[in-house]
Amino acid sequence: MSHGKQFTLYTHVGGPNGWKVALLLEELGLSYESIYLDFQKNEQKQSPHIDYNPNGRIPTLIDHKNGDFVLWESNAILLYLVDKYDTEKRLTVTDEKEKHILNQWLFFQASGQGPYFGQYSWFARYHPEKVLSALERYQKETQRVLGVLDGVLAKSPSGWLVGGKFTIADLSFYTWDRAAISSILKDVEGVDVEKQFPAFRAWHKKTEARDSVKKLTELQAGLRTQTA
Ligand SMILES: N[C@@H](CCC(=O)N[C@@H](CS)C(=O)NCC(=O)O)C(=O)O
């Protein structure tokens, strides 16, 4: 076991998918050590990380109290953690239909939100050429996804996605939504997230106010200044 912590989390200072897992570990009060990989050095594609995760992308989690069990894909990790360690089922649901709805949101996040928001970041920061049509496509797709969430949340009496409470479904969207607000849609002419997607914005703010989120946002800001 590494330094007596139950989990090792391979992650990245800026990567939204890694912070999702850290947030749930915080929510569940589980102990973990984060190893921040350097993407500039391509550490995610090298040993030791690649030995655990053949996909070479973060996050990867190792559970030392469960025979050094290794898991990757952030939403698979969220499901594992609530299944095994959320004994009171605080952050998940138990009703059969609601379980499927929770999965629906996790799949939508992993296929419809993360990749599109992530592709925007790739074209904005790393792609060698400036491809305006690609940037516009991903900005439009980001707005479309926020519209889907806003429509559903506006009709939800609790203001949460499933089960009438905050669950891993809500948590799974948070970190990429933060990127949408602070970066992807920030300076887009004619776009006002607050006005266009009020139910989405209210939902995002409720998550933002959680202790786990406040703690890790502060930690991330500190790490960013160290690595800047
Ligand atoms: N579907 C995966 C996506 C993982 C992913 O794209 N991670 C990004 C960081 S947020 C990454 O490792 N990028 C580095 C690379 O592609 O080499 C998940 O949810 O875990």
The ligand as a Tripos MOL2 file, in Angstrom:
@<TRIPOS>MOLECULE
LIG
   20    19     1     0     0
SMALL
NO_CHARGES

@<TRIPOS>ATOM
      1 N1        -13.5490    8.3010  -21.1540 N.3       1 LIG1
      2 C1        -12.3640    8.5160  -20.3900 C.3       1 LIG1
      3 C2        -11.6060    9.7320  -20.9260 C.3       1 LIG1
      4 C3        -10.2270    9.8580  -20.3250 C.3       1 LIG1
      5 C4         -9.4720   11.0550  -20.8980 C.2       1 LIG1
      6 O1         -9.7320   11.4820  -22.0260 O.2       1 LIG1
      7 N2         -8.5410   11.6070  -20.1120 N.am      1 LIG1
      8 C5         -7.7380   12.7160  -20.5830 C.3       1 LIG1
      9 C6         -7.5630   13.7820  -19.4820 C.3       1 LIG1
     10 S1         -9.0970   14.4500  -18.8860 S.3       1 LIG1
     11 C7         -6.3220   12.2140  -20.9110 C.2       1 LIG1
     12 O2         -5.7910   11.3700  -20.2310 O.2       1 LIG1
     13 N3         -5.6770   12.8130  -21.9270 N.am      1 LIG1
     14 C8         -4.3300   12.5230  -22.2610 C.3       1 LIG1
     15 C9         -4.1650   11.7610  -23.5470 C.2       1 LIG1
     16 O3         -5.1460   11.6070  -24.2850 O.co2     1 LIG1
     17 O4         -3.0520   11.3400  -23.8190 O.co2     1 LIG1
     18 C10       -12.7250    8.6920  -18.9050 C.2       1 LIG1
     19 O5        -13.8130    9.1920  -18.6300 O.co2     1 LIG1
     20 O6        -11.9330    8.2850  -18.0430 O.co2     1 LIG1
@<TRIPOS>BOND
     1     1     2 1
     2     2     3 1
     3     2    18 1
     4     3     4 1
     5     4     5 1
     6     5     6 2
     7     5     7 1
     8     7     8 1
     9     8     9 1
    10     8    11 1
    11     9    10 1
    12    11    12 2
    13    11    13 1
    14    13    14 1
    15    14    15 1
    16    15    16 2
    17    15    17 1
    18    18    19 2
    19    18    20 1
@<TRIPOS>SUBSTRUCTURE
     1 LIG1         1 GROUP 0 **** ****
